Amino acid sequence: MTEYNDESGTDSALRRTLGVNRRRFLSTCTAAAATAIAAPVLGASPAFARPASHQDHGHDHNHGHGHGQALVPAAKRGIILYTVRDATGRDPLSTSLPSGFREVFKELARYGYKQVEFAGYGQHANAPGGNNLETVEGAKLLRSWLDDYGLRAQGNHGFVPSSWPLSQSDLDQFKRHLEIANILGMDHMGTGGDPTGSAYRADWDVAADRWNAMGQIAHRAGIKLYTHNHDAAYGFLLDGGPLDAQGRPTRSSGIRKLEYFLKVTDPKTVWLEMDIFWAHVAQYKFHGYTAYDGSQRENIFDPAALVRRHNKRYPLFHAKDGVVSTTNGDGYEMVPFGTGVIDYRTFFRRVGEANYRNPMVEQDTAPSSTDLAQSLKQARISYEGMAALRK
C-alpha cells in the first residue's frame, strides 16, 4: 500500500459557472473512469472543553460587532442543510413557515449564512421545482436560488460508490453527481459516512484504493472529494498481535484508523471533513488500546493536532456543539452551536487557516415534531454563536 507525503494540497480549486457544458465535463472523466474499472482490489472525561460563557455569545450578522477579529470570517459561515431537513422537506401548502429549498435559502441568508452544504437534493413535491432536483436542470434551478440569496454551495453528502471494483453504473452515477456539483459551483463533494466501518488494516487498504480511484476522477472534474467521519473512524486499528479464530489481528500498533487512511490516500485527490463534535466523542471514548504485547497503553486523541498535521487536507468542518453527558456513552449531547462546552475558540485558533476552512453548522437534533419552527430558530442561534467567536 502506497504511503503519501502530505506536504502538498496547495492546488487551487477551479471556479465553476452556471451551465457547464455536459459533453466537455463528461470527457474529463473518461480516462480515469476506465482506469478505475480495471483497477485490482487491492471512561476518560471530555477534554478541551469550556464552561459556557456569556462572553462567547453575541450578535454579529456581518455588521462587525464584538471585540477582536472574527475566528470564522463572515464569508465562511455555513450550515449543512441536514440541520433544517424538516424545513426543506415541508409542504409549503400546509404552513406559513419557510418550506422547500428556495424559501429556506432565503431564511438562512437572512440570518447571515453565506455557505451551505447539501445533504441530498430532495424536497417536498409542492415546493418550487418539485421533489427531485438531482438532475442537471434541478441543479441549475438550485444554483439560481443560491445566487439570488448570496449563498455559495460548498459540498454535498451524496453519492460516493461503496462497491469495489467500481461498476460502470456506479461510475455513471458518480459522474452525474460531479456534474451537478460543478453546476452548483461547489469546490468539494463528499459523503456522510466513514470509508469503512472495519477495524482491520486490510479493509482500510481496500477503502484507500477505492477513494484514490474516485478522488482522481473528481480531481479531473475540478472537485475535491471528501469523506465525513464519525467517532468510530478515530478508534485504533487492529493490525497485529495474536490472531482470532478467523485469522484476524486482535491488537493494535496504536495507529488510529483515520490516521492510517490519511497515510495511504493521495493528499492531492482525497480530502476530509472533520465533524468536530464526533472527534471530541472519539477523544472521550478511544483513549487507550491493547498493544501487541498485551499491555494497555494510553493515547488521548487531540482533534486539532490531527488537523494541523494534515493541514490542507481539512478544507471542511462540521461545527456541532455539545454539553457534557455522563449517561449516553458518548460524553456529549448535541445542542445549538455556541451553547455547549466544546471549546471552539481554542480549536479554531489552533487549526488556523481561517480563509481556507469552511465550517458548517450542524445539529442532528434540531428538527422537532412539536415545534415546527425549531430547526430554523436553532440555525439562527448557531449562526450567532459562530459569528461571536473572536480571537
C-alpha positions as a printed NumPy array, in Angstrom:
array([[  0.   ,   0.   ,   0.   ],
       [  1.42 ,   3.357,  -1.054],
       [  2.05 ,   5.915,   1.67 ],
       [  1.747,   9.54 ,   0.605],
       [  3.742,  12.52 ,   1.769],
       [  1.19 ,  15.097,   2.902],
       [  3.228,  18.163,   2.003],
       [  1.118,  19.279,  -0.931],
       [ -2.564,  20.141,  -1.084],
       [ -1.943,  23.693,  -2.274],
       [ -3.715,  23.23 ,  -5.6  ],
       [ -6.359,  25.876,  -6.171],
       [ -9.921,  24.763,  -6.884],
       [-11.45 ,  25.749, -10.189],
       [-14.169,  28.367, -10.17 ],
       [-17.2  ,  26.979, -11.924],
       [-20.091,  28.825, -13.527],
       [-23.724,  28.039, -14.109],
       [-24.413,  25.876, -17.147],
       [-21.37 ,  23.619, -17.542],
       [-21.135,  22.057, -20.987],
       [-22.199,  18.444, -20.432],
       [-20.066,  16.898, -23.186],
       [-16.943,  18.732, -22.123],
       [-17.481,  17.788, -18.48 ],
       [-18.02 ,  14.097, -19.155],
       [-14.945,  13.909, -21.354],
       [-12.752,  14.902, -18.408],
       [-13.8  ,  11.758, -16.544],
       [-13.402,   9.157, -19.296],
       [ -9.739,   8.216, -18.86 ],
       [ -9.874,   7.999, -15.072],
       [-13.141,   6.04 , -15.187],
       [-11.611,   3.383, -17.432],
       [ -8.67 ,   3.055, -15.059],
       [-10.957,   2.708, -12.04 ],
       [-12.958,  -0.131, -13.614],
       [ -9.814,  -2.096, -14.411],
       [ -8.053,  -1.485, -11.108],
       [ -7.442,  -4.596,  -8.944],
       [ -8.842,  -4.998,  -5.472],
       [ -6.034,  -4.409,  -3.528],
       [-14.031,   6.307,  30.95 ],
       [-11.88 ,   9.47 ,  30.358],
       [-13.506,  12.851,  30.892],
       [-14.119,  15.142,  27.897],
       [-11.081,  17.309,  27.328],
       [-10.557,  20.635,  25.559],
       [-13.978,  21.724,  26.78 ],
       [-15.014,  25.005,  28.303],
       [-17.851,  26.154,  30.525],
       [-20.486,  28.187,  28.727],
       [-19.704,  31.887,  28.949],
       [-21.847,  34.862,  28.099],
       [-18.741,  36.477,  26.672],
       [-18.649,  33.8  ,  23.991],
       [-22.096,  34.707,  22.688],
       [-23.427,  37.709,  20.882],
       [-24.804,  39.07 ,  17.648],
       [-22.764,  39.798,  14.564],
       [-24.798,  39.327,  11.362],
       [-21.822,  40.644,   9.383],
       [-22.015,  44.1  ,  10.967],
       [-18.649,  43.895,  12.708],
       [-19.961,  43.963,  16.285],
       [-17.817,  42.427,  19.027],
       [-14.212,  42.794,  20.093],
       [-11.288,  41.263,  18.234],
       [-11.023,  39.611,  14.867],
       [-13.623,  37.003,  13.964],
       [-12.292,  33.437,  14.13 ],
       [-14.663,  32.406,  11.339],
       [-14.751,  35.048,   8.577],
       [-18.262,  36.106,   7.581],
       [-17.884,  34.612,   4.096],
       [-17.014,  31.208,   5.595],
       [-20.007,  30.791,   7.922],
       [-22.022,  27.877,   6.62 ],
       [-24.613,  25.267,   7.515],
       [-25.324,  21.753,   6.305],
       [-28.951,  21.564,   5.226],
       [-29.412,  18.322,   7.166],
       [-29.82 ,  20.599,  10.19 ],
       [-33.016,  22.034,   8.664],
       [-34.105,  18.934,   6.736],
       [-37.645,  19.201,   8.097],
       [-37.944,  22.696,   6.605],
       [-36.655,  21.76 ,   3.144],
       [-38.945,  18.721,   3.182],
       [-42.04 ,  20.565,   4.41 ],
       [-45.192,  21.054,   2.323],
       [-45.398,  24.798,   1.583],
       [-49.166,  24.489,   1.095],
       [-49.643,  23.367,   4.702],
       [-47.769,  26.082,   6.6  ],
       [-46.598,  29.677,   6.544],
       [-43.131,  28.598,   7.727],
       [-40.259,  28.615,   5.209],
       [-40.536,  25.401,   3.208],
       [-38.502,  23.914,   0.365],
       [-35.037,  24.887,  -0.77 ],
       [-35.817,  28.351,  -2.139],
       [-37.529,  29.693,   0.979],
       [-35.048,  28.024,   3.327],
       [-32.161,  29.603,   1.39 ],
       [-33.843,  32.984,   1.792],
       [-34.249,  32.463,   5.539],
       [-30.694,  31.237,   6.117],
       [-29.301,  34.188,   4.162],
       [-31.39 ,  36.485,   6.356],
       [-29.64 ,  35.076,   9.432],
       [-26.245,  35.825,   7.859],
       [-25.125,  32.473,   6.456],
       [-23.017,  32.649,   3.306],
       [-22.435,  28.952,   2.608],
       [-24.48 ,  25.766,   2.544],
       [-23.654,  22.096,   2.33 ],
       [-26.292,  19.845,   0.808],
       [-27.457,  16.525,   2.255],
       [-29.113,  15.369,  -0.935],
       [-31.315,  17.242,  -3.377],
       [-34.806,  16.139,  -2.377],
       [-37.575,  18.415,  -1.112],
       [-41.386,  18.369,  -0.89 ],
       [-43.179,  17.823,  -4.182],
       [-45.199,  21.025,  -3.718],
       [-42.109,  23.211,  -3.364],
       [-40.893,  25.147,  -6.419],
       [-39.011,  22.791,  -8.743],
       [-40.695,  19.636,  -7.439],
       [-39.422,  16.884,  -5.189],
       [-36.283,  15.756,  -7.042],
       [-33.65 ,  18.309,  -8.01 ],
       [-30.913,  15.706,  -8.508],
       [-30.716,  16.491, -12.217],
       [-28.872,  18.938, -14.425],
       [-31.967,  21.13 , -14.709],
       [-32.642,  20.84 , -10.981],
       [-29.068,  21.866, -10.217],
       [-29.406,  24.929, -12.45 ],
       [-32.558,  25.917, -10.562],
       [-30.865,  25.44 ,  -7.185],
       [-27.887,  27.479,  -8.382],
       [-30.163,  30.335,  -9.429],
       [-31.705,  30.446,  -5.942],
       [-28.297,  30.282,  -4.259],
       [-27.166,  33.205,  -6.39 ],
       [-30.369,  35.138,  -5.635],
       [-29.661,  34.997,  -1.902],
       [-25.897,  35.386,  -1.988],
       [-25.166,  31.814,  -0.915],
       [-22.331,  29.532,  -2.   ],
       [-22.654,  25.739,  -2.111],
       [-19.504,  24.13 ,  -0.704],
       [-20.3  ,  20.425,  -0.646],
       [-22.842,  17.636,  -0.574],
       [-23.318,  14.455,   1.406],
       [-24.39 ,  12.489,  -1.609],
       [-23.488,   9.506,  -3.729],
       [-19.963,   8.127,  -3.452],
       [-19.708,   4.479,  -4.585],
       [-19.215,   1.917,  -1.838],
       [-18.541,  -1.031,  -4.156],
       [-15.082,  -2.091,  -5.326],
       [-14.019,  -2.531,  -8.068],
       [-16.234,   0.272,  -9.318],
       [-19.061,  -0.797, -11.59 ],
       [-19.979,   1.138, -14.716],
       [-23.374,   2.079, -13.251],
       [-21.732,   3.439, -10.099],
       [-19.26 ,   5.432, -12.176],
       [-22.05 ,   6.896, -14.296],
       [-23.966,   7.964, -11.192],
       [-20.8  ,   9.339,  -9.583],
       [-20.026,  11.407, -12.698],
       [-23.581,  12.753, -12.725],
       [-23.129,  13.94 ,  -9.136],
       [-19.845,  15.584, -10.097],
       [-21.613,  17.382, -12.924],
       [-24.291,  18.604, -10.508],
       [-21.561,  19.773,  -8.122],
       [-19.962,  21.767, -10.931],
       [-23.252,  23.433, -11.851],
       [-23.836,  24.334,  -8.196],
       [-20.357,  25.877,  -8.036],
       [-19.011,  23.541,  -5.367],
       [-15.319,  23.16 ,  -4.667],
       [-15.987,  19.933,  -2.771],
       [-18.201,  16.844,  -2.996],
       [-18.389,  14.032,  -0.485],
       [-20.306,  11.596,   1.614],
       [-21.562,  11.478,   5.187],
       [-20.046,   8.103,   6.064],
       [-16.656,   6.7  ,   7.011],
       [-14.58 ,   4.984,   4.264],
       [-15.215,   1.663,   6.03 ],
       [-16.67 ,   0.559,   9.344],
       [-13.957,  -2.067,   9.793],
       [-11.232,  -2.073,  12.421],
       [ -8.815,  -4.073,  10.234],
       [ -5.979,  -2.607,   8.195],
       [ -6.697,  -4.812,   5.164],
       [-10.173,  -3.295,   4.842],
       [ -8.785,   0.231,   5.136],
       [ -6.322,  -0.634,   2.342],
       [ -9.256,  -1.581,   0.093],
       [-11.09 ,   1.597,   1.088],
       [ -7.994,   3.648,   0.251],
       [ -7.778,   2.056,  -3.21 ],
       [-11.409,   2.957,  -3.843],
       [-11.058,   6.527,  -2.601],
       [ -7.818,   7.103,  -4.515],
       [ -9.549,   5.987,  -7.727],
       [-12.639,   8.122,  -7.103],
       [-10.539,  11.065,  -5.966],
       [ -8.67 ,  11.006,  -9.272],
       [-11.947,  11.106, -11.196],
       [-13.177,  14.013,  -9.076],
       [ -9.84 ,  15.818,  -9.459],
       [-10.162,  15.672, -13.247],
       [-13.555,  17.334, -12.859],
       [-12.092,  20.116, -10.672],
       [-13.694,  18.822,  -7.456],
       [-12.143,  17.897,  -4.107],
       [-13.631,  14.584,  -2.972],
       [-14.061,  14.301,   0.801],
       [-15.124,  11.801,   3.423],
       [-17.009,  12.937,   6.51 ],
       [-16.141,  10.965,   9.633],
       [-17.734,   9.946,  12.904],
       [-16.218,   8.798,  16.187],
       [-15.574,   5.182,  15.148],
       [-13.068,   6.256,  12.485],
       [-10.789,   7.569,  15.25 ],
       [-10.686,   4.236,  17.058],
       [ -7.489,   2.2  ,  16.966],
       [ -6.581,  -0.011,  14.046],
       [ -6.342,  -3.743,  14.733],
       [ -3.158,  -4.551,  12.857],
       [ -1.117,  -7.102,  14.823],
       [ -0.785,  -9.379,  17.821],
       [ -2.394, -12.81 ,  18.205],
       [ -4.92 , -13.74 ,  15.527],
       [ -8.506, -14.68 ,  16.297],
       [-10.293, -17.799,  15.027],
       [-10.923, -16.101,  11.67 ],
       [ -7.232, -15.216,  11.293],
       [ -7.73 , -11.531,  12.066],
       [ -5.428,  -9.41 ,  14.257],
       [ -6.646,  -8.658,  17.775],
       [ -4.264,  -5.939,  18.973],
       [ -3.055,  -2.535,  17.881],
       [  0.063,  -0.593,  16.999],
       [ -1.675,   2.484,  18.418],
       [ -2.388,   3.961,  14.972],
       [ -5.907,   5.309,  14.609],
       [ -7.938,   4.137,  11.611],
       [ -8.288,   7.564,  10.029],
       [ -4.63 ,   8.396,  10.61 ],
       [ -3.751,   5.299,   8.589],
       [ -6.228,   6.312,   5.874],
       [ -4.508,   9.691,   5.633],
       [ -1.17 ,   7.941,   5.079],
       [ -2.378,   5.671,   2.273],
       [ -4.519,   8.118,   0.303],
       [ -3.267,  10.783,  -2.066],
       [ -3.277,  14.267,  -0.457],
       [ -3.798,  15.796,  -3.9  ],
       [ -7.062,  13.946,  -4.554],
       [ -8.607,  12.766,  -1.251],
       [ -9.823,  15.221,   1.401],
       [-11.591,  15.087,   4.749],
       [-14.336,  16.881,   6.627],
       [-13.895,  16.643,  10.389],
       [-17.09 ,  16.584,  12.417],
       [-15.633,  18.314,  15.444],
       [-18.358,  17.02 ,  17.768],
       [-17.748,  13.377,  16.841],
       [-13.99 ,  13.93 ,  17.051],
       [-14.498,  15.02 ,  20.668],
       [-16.685,  11.98 ,  21.276],
       [-13.753,   9.905,  19.986],
       [-11.466,  11.738,  22.401],
       [-13.793,  10.641,  25.209],
       [-14.242,   7.027,  24.035],
       [-10.952,   5.965,  22.444],
       [ -8.202,   6.959,  24.852],
       [ -6.377,   3.642,  25.157],
       [ -5.562,   0.449,  23.277],
       [ -4.129,  -3.038,  23.755],
       [ -0.593,  -3.202,  22.357],
       [  0.894,  -6.208,  20.564],
       [  2.382,  -7.47 ,  23.841],
       [ -0.978,  -7.304,  25.615],
       [ -0.195,  -4.221,  27.681],
       [ -2.644,  -1.355,  27.974],
       [ -1.439,   1.943,  26.503],
       [ -2.954,   5.394,  26.897],
       [ -3.263,   7.675,  23.892],
       [ -5.525,  10.722,  24.232],
       [ -6.849,  11.962,  20.889],
       [ -6.304,  15.633,  20.044],
       [ -8.568,  16.628,  17.104],
       [ -6.877,  19.973,  16.445],
       [ -3.429,  18.375,  16.376],
       [ -4.592,  15.902,  13.707],
       [ -5.83 ,  18.771,  11.542],
       [ -2.562,  20.652,  11.986],
       [ -0.516,  17.582,  10.994],
       [ -2.548,  17.215,   7.795],
       [ -3.205,  20.891,   7.326],
       [ -4.625,  21.337,   3.828],
       [ -6.486,  18.039,   3.827],
       [ -9.207,  19.511,   6.044],
       [-10.996,  22.169,   3.967],
       [-14.351,  21.434,   5.64 ],
       [-15.629,  21.04 ,   9.192],
       [-18.931,  20.243,  10.807],
       [-19.259,  22.719,  13.65 ],
       [-21.537,  20.928,  16.085],
       [-21.663,  21.774,  19.786],
       [-22.435,  19.649,  22.825],
       [-22.992,  19.636,  26.556],
       [-21.448,  17.026,  28.814],
       [-23.396,  13.8  ,  29.238],
       [-22.463,  11.017,  31.648],
       [-25.256,   8.673,  30.563],
       [-25.22 ,   8.188,  26.794],
       [-21.749,   6.698,  26.367],
       [-20.579,   9.482,  24.038],
       [-19.643,  12.1  ,  26.622],
       [-21.769,  14.795,  24.971],
       [-25.336,  15.67 ,  23.929],
       [-25.871,  17.865,  20.852],
       [-27.011,  21.469,  21.322],
       [-27.06 ,  24.589,  19.106],
       [-23.619,  25.902,  18.253],
       [-22.287,  28.309,  20.861],
       [-24.475,  26.985,  23.688],
       [-22.314,  23.973,  24.598],
       [-18.952,  23.27 ,  26.189],
       [-16.758,  22.301,  23.231],
       [-14.017,  24.913,  23.132],
       [-14.372,  26.13 ,  19.565],
       [-12.472,  29.323,  20.237],
       [ -9.354,  27.337,  21.107],
       [ -9.965,  24.784,  18.346],
       [-10.253,  27.352,  15.547],
       [ -7.282,  29.302,  16.873],
       [ -5.153,  26.152,  16.9  ],
       [ -6.06 ,  24.903,  13.422],
       [ -5.7  ,  28.337,  11.791],
       [ -6.122,  28.831,   8.028],
       [ -9.403,  30.664,   8.603],
       [ -9.7  ,  31.713,   4.972],
       [ -9.222,  28.122,   3.815],
       [-11.51 ,  26.227,   6.217],
       [-15.259,  26.017,   5.659],
       [-17.042,  25.256,   8.951],
       [-20.655,  24.118,   8.503],
       [-23.024,  24.358,  11.448],
       [-24.736,  21.025,  12.072],
       [-27.245,  19.925,  14.68 ],
       [-28.729,  16.489,  14.064],
       [-31.381,  17.07 ,  16.739],
       [-32.648,  20.458,  15.55 ],
       [-35.934,  19.297,  13.935],
       [-38.862,  18.872,  16.336],
       [-42.246,  17.215,  15.844],
       [-43.857,  19.592,  18.354],
       [-42.149,  22.881,  17.445],
       [-42.065,  23.012,  13.662],
       [-40.024,  26.217,  13.674],
       [-37.331,  24.83 ,  15.975],
       [-34.711,  23.82 ,  13.416],
       [-34.643,  27.261,  11.814],
       [-34.666,  29.004,  15.19 ],
       [-31.714,  26.91 ,  16.301],
       [-29.954,  27.528,  12.981],
       [-30.174,  31.226,  13.801],
       [-28.832,  30.683,  17.32 ],
       [-25.979,  28.663,  15.853],
       [-25.116,  31.393,  13.354],
       [-24.933,  33.922,  16.186],
       [-22.699,  31.555,  18.164],
       [-20.319,  31.169,  15.245],
       [-20.252,  34.896,  14.491],
       [-19.438,  35.636,  18.124],
       [-16.199,  33.645,  18.119],
       [-13.277,  36.089,  18.398],
       [ -9.536,  35.727,  18.628]])
